[in-house]
Amino acid sequence: MGITSATRQKPSGSADQSSVTAQPHLPQGTGRQRAATQGTDLQRERILQAAAQLFAAQGYANTTMAQIVRELGMTKPFVYYYFRDKQEIFETLSWRPAVDCFTALDFAATDPRRASEKVLEGLERLIRATISHHPVAFFPYREPQVYRPEYIAAQKKLAHHFYERLCPLLEEARADGDLDFTETKITALAACSLPGFLYSWYRPGGRLSPDEVVAELTRLASRVIGLRTKN
């Protein structure tokens, strides 16, 4: 998901997860909508889905608000009621897969499973989230120049949140004798690069189903982290 920094930071402890996953604040002058309702949420989704198709097909720079409006069959004021501009739409679309990917290791503190099981499930979740959010999950790889500094900072915070969980779990699983690797940070980055490079080759409707792609990439990730097979 775009930024995959594995810089080790101080553990966040019992900090509220919402402070990590909250969508970045938008500049003043955003859309006029103030209170969300079921009806307004549906309208926002219509706009987001129409824009996602255009962004995926022709890129951010070549997509205009006028084109989004035509795709919806609505008026510009309708779109501007919900979103300030196309950059806000683009960032809103991108934030959802970022949260799903970078919270893939958020297991309950009372989860009794071995660290290796959590690592494997977390990597599987990361891969599945990347594929399930196609093509939106690939926007940060294809057009990283679009995002505001505030958005990039928030995404880095999410990435740190993920790696602060992955690296200790890898080391715990190695101490348990379940994994065989040398460099923790390199191993973590290498395993996560498998879904990271999906943007360059994954296409829906290929020979393998999405579930089969997830299973194959998870198997490959298990080899990257040195999972010891049990005889």
Secondary structure, 3 states (H helix, E strand, C coil): CCCCCCCCCCCCCCCCCHHHHCCCCCCCCCCCCCCCCHHHHHHHHHHHHHHHHHHHHHCCCCCCHHHHHHHHCCCHHHHHHHCCCHHHHHHHHHHHHHHHHHCCCCCCCCCCCCHHHHHHHHHHHHHHHHHHCCCHHHHHHHCHHHCCHHHHHHHHHHHHHHHHHHHHHHHHHHHCCCECCCCHHHHHHHHHHHHHHHHHCCCCCCCCCHHHHHHHHHHHHHHHCCECCCC
